[in-house]
Amino acid sequence: MKNFCFLMTLLSVTLVSAQIEEEVKVETFFYAFHDKNEFAIKRVVSPDILMQTVGLNTLGKMTVRNNNFNDLINFMITTPDSISFQEKILDYKILIDGGMAHVWAPYEFWYNGEFSHCGVNSFQLFKEEDTWEIIYLIDSRRKEDCNHVSE
């Protein structure tokens, strides 16, 4: 019985440690994003990162749009310091299976102090050797039904 309790404790500590590591990678991504730090953000993502957005097009039809990671970098570094932007992460849900992890993170996006939109970020991470990296990011975007929007 002592061995079983020890193994369960060890497993719990290992899972919590792994979840913290993925959450730290995602938090690092957003710290770098808000600080407009291109080099820090590139340290936590794969050079081949895939990005997509789910949302309504101009005709009101739900679509999936492919995004270019360099466009995100350009937005970061070309936004003047006089204009603020913040992606407020409201929660994290983390699932792990071996070398793969999924992070589900609802958010609100604020631009120049005004609410812009809300949605969910879905990060896929891959653990190569001892390092987790973000390999895929898809987000949803909407301006309505943001019941979690803070005032």
C-alpha positions as CSV (number, residue, x, y, z in Angstrom):
1,M,0.0,0.0,0.0
2,K,2.9,2.4,0.8
3,N,4.4,1.7,-2.6
4,F,1.0,2.4,-4.3
5,C,0.6,5.7,-2.4
6,F,4.2,6.7,-3.3
7,L,3.6,5.9,-7.0
8,M,0.4,7.9,-7.1
9,T,2.1,10.9,-5.4
10,L,5.0,10.7,-7.9
11,L,2.6,10.5,-10.8
12,S,0.6,13.5,-9.5
13,V,3.7,15.6,-9.0
14,T,4.9,14.6,-12.5
15,L,1.6,15.6,-14.1
16,V,1.4,18.9,-12.3
17,S,5.0,19.7,-13.2
18,A,4.3,18.9,-16.9
19,Q,1.2,21.1,-16.9
20,I,3.0,23.9,-15.3
21,E,5.7,23.7,-18.1
22,E,3.1,24.0,-20.9
23,E,1.3,26.8,-19.1
24,V,4.7,28.6,-18.7
25,K,5.4,28.3,-22.5
26,V,2.0,29.8,-23.3
27,E,2.4,32.5,-20.7
28,T,5.9,33.3,-22.1
29,F,4.3,33.5,-25.5
30,F,1.9,36.2,-24.2
31,Y,4.5,38.1,-22.2
32,A,6.7,38.3,-25.3
33,F,3.6,39.3,-27.4
34,H,2.8,42.2,-25.0
35,D,6.4,43.3,-24.7
36,K,6.8,43.2,-28.5
37,N,9.7,40.9,-28.0
38,E,10.1,39.0,-31.3
39,F,13.1,36.9,-30.0
40,A,11.4,35.7,-26.9
41,I,8.2,34.7,-28.7
42,K,10.3,32.8,-31.3
43,R,12.0,30.8,-28.5
44,V,8.7,29.1,-27.5
45,V,7.3,28.4,-31.0
46,S,8.4,26.0,-33.7
47,P,10.0,27.6,-36.7
48,D,7.2,25.8,-38.7
49,I,4.3,26.9,-36.5
50,L,0.9,26.7,-38.1
51,M,-1.7,29.4,-37.3
52,Q,-5.4,29.6,-38.1
53,T,-8.4,31.7,-37.0
54,V,-12.1,30.6,-36.8
55,G,-14.7,33.4,-37.3
56,L,-17.4,34.9,-39.4
57,N,-16.5,36.2,-42.8
58,T,-18.0,39.4,-44.3
59,L,-21.0,37.3,-45.4
60,G,-21.7,36.0,-41.9
61,K,-20.5,32.5,-42.7
62,M,-18.2,30.7,-40.3
63,T,-14.8,30.1,-41.8
64,V,-11.3,28.9,-41.0
65,R,-8.6,31.3,-42.2
66,N,-4.9,30.4,-42.4
67,N,-2.6,33.0,-40.8
68,N,1.1,33.7,-41.2
69,F,3.2,33.8,-38.0
70,N,5.3,36.6,-39.5
71,D,2.1,38.8,-39.7
72,L,1.7,38.4,-36.0
73,I,5.3,39.4,-35.5
74,N,4.9,42.4,-37.8
75,F,1.8,43.5,-35.9
76,M,3.7,43.3,-32.6
77,I,6.8,45.2,-33.7
78,T,5.1,47.8,-35.9
79,T,2.3,48.9,-33.4
80,P,3.5,52.2,-32.1
81,D,4.2,52.4,-28.3
82,S,1.4,55.0,-28.1
83,I,-1.1,52.2,-28.9
84,S,-1.6,49.5,-26.3
85,F,-2.9,46.0,-26.9
86,Q,-3.5,43.2,-24.5
87,E,-4.8,39.7,-24.8
88,K,-6.2,38.8,-21.4
89,I,-6.1,35.1,-20.8
90,L,-9.0,34.1,-18.6
91,D,-8.2,30.5,-17.9
92,Y,-6.0,27.5,-18.9
93,K,-7.1,23.9,-19.5
94,I,-4.2,21.6,-20.2
95,L,-4.2,18.1,-21.5
96,I,-1.1,16.0,-22.0
97,D,-0.3,12.7,-23.7
98,G,3.4,11.8,-23.8
99,G,5.1,14.3,-26.1
100,M,1.9,16.1,-27.0
101,A,0.0,18.7,-25.1
102,H,-3.1,20.9,-25.7
103,V,-3.7,24.2,-24.0
104,W,-7.2,25.7,-24.1
105,A,-7.2,29.4,-23.2
106,P,-10.3,31.6,-23.3
107,Y,-9.3,35.3,-23.8
108,E,-10.4,38.9,-24.4
109,F,-8.5,41.2,-26.7
110,W,-8.2,44.8,-25.8
111,Y,-6.8,47.4,-28.3
112,N,-5.9,50.9,-27.1
113,G,-8.0,50.4,-24.0
114,E,-11.1,49.3,-25.8
115,F,-12.6,45.9,-25.9
116,S,-12.0,44.5,-29.4
117,H,-13.1,40.8,-29.4
118,C,-13.1,37.6,-27.4
119,G,-12.6,33.9,-28.2
120,V,-10.5,30.9,-27.3
121,N,-6.8,30.1,-28.1
122,S,-6.1,26.5,-28.7
123,F,-2.4,25.7,-28.5
124,Q,-0.8,22.4,-29.6
125,L,2.6,21.7,-28.1
126,F,5.2,19.1,-28.9
127,K,8.0,18.0,-26.6
128,E,11.2,17.4,-28.4
129,E,13.8,15.9,-26.1
130,D,13.3,18.0,-22.9
131,T,11.8,21.1,-24.5
132,W,8.1,21.9,-25.2
133,E,7.4,24.1,-28.2
134,I,4.2,25.5,-29.6
135,I,3.6,23.9,-33.0
136,Y,0.0,25.0,-33.8
137,L,-2.2,27.8,-32.7
138,I,-5.8,28.3,-33.7
139,D,-8.1,30.9,-32.2
140,S,-11.7,31.9,-32.4
141,R,-12.8,35.5,-32.7
142,R,-16.1,37.1,-32.0
143,K,-17.5,40.4,-30.8
144,E,-20.8,39.1,-29.5
145,D,-21.6,36.5,-26.9
146,C,-18.6,37.4,-24.8
147,N,-20.3,36.6,-21.5
148,H,-16.9,36.6,-19.8
149,V,-16.0,40.1,-20.9
150,S,-14.8,42.2,-18.0
151,E,-15.8,45.8,-17.7
